[in-house]
Amino acid sequence: MKKIDNVTIGSDPEMFIINESTGKVVSSVGMIPGYKGDPWLDEEWTKEGMIGYGLETDNILAEFNIPPVTKKEDFIKAHEYMKDYIRGFVKKINPEYGILCAASMLVDEDQLQSDQAKEFGCSEDFCAYTEDVNPKPEGTATNLRSAGQHIHLGYNDPDIPSSLLMIKYLDQYLGLPSVVVDQDSRRRSLYGKAGCFRLCPYGLEYRVLSAAMYSNPVRTGVVWDCIERAIRAYNNEAELISPDLIQEAINTSNVEMAKELIEKHNLLTY
């Protein structure tokens, strides 16, 4: 089996913009600059040491990019920097606005009138267990919106078999424990089921985690720790739990089942 080495880890997390006075979600469309595939860059992000940051909208969400990094402290710092940046950005528009790093929210109809608000999924994602395309949600059928923390893992000479296997290790060492922390049971009706991924030229994008997993620096740091443990397990050819059990626990947000599997297999907990 090919080893995964010279790893870089990045992320393109999503978040809700909310009115802090009412607690209601406010659409980012027309407020946040940039679009999928064409992120907006602050002048600072064009300078040395800041390349890789970006800001855009996705559906009604605000989404940001961070540079790929090799150190835990840089991963945490990048997430906190962009959270602070976007919070300040929206407060300049309206002092009552803020950010919310949550898995899902129900959104009032008046915030879902744009074409973009009805569009889910700019491109297909896939299931590592079936290797099929995941069904795309229908944006006009629900007022539920979800936010993810998509992890980008780069490694030397990536290939499809290695990336597919790595996704399964990430499910076991990261996706499964995340069920215990992020007990939202609504998001996976739209996105984030077990094994959800995209292939990238540099490696893979892991799409199982919700935005709740970077809601504070401690959680962001544990996400990093779990990724590192998954990589070690992959490289050491550690045993994988039954894929049926992993998928059931993650896809149904079964907290008790996740806890039992974590304890039985001595997995890292949050």
Helices and strands as residue ranges (DSSP letters): E 8-19, E 24-26, G 43-46, E 54-58, E 61-65, H 72-93, E 97-100, E 104-106, G 109-111, G 116-118, E 126-127, E 144-146, E 149-154, H 160-170, I 171-175, H 176-181, G 187-189, E 196-200, E 203-206, G 211-214, H 217-235, H 243-251, H 255-264
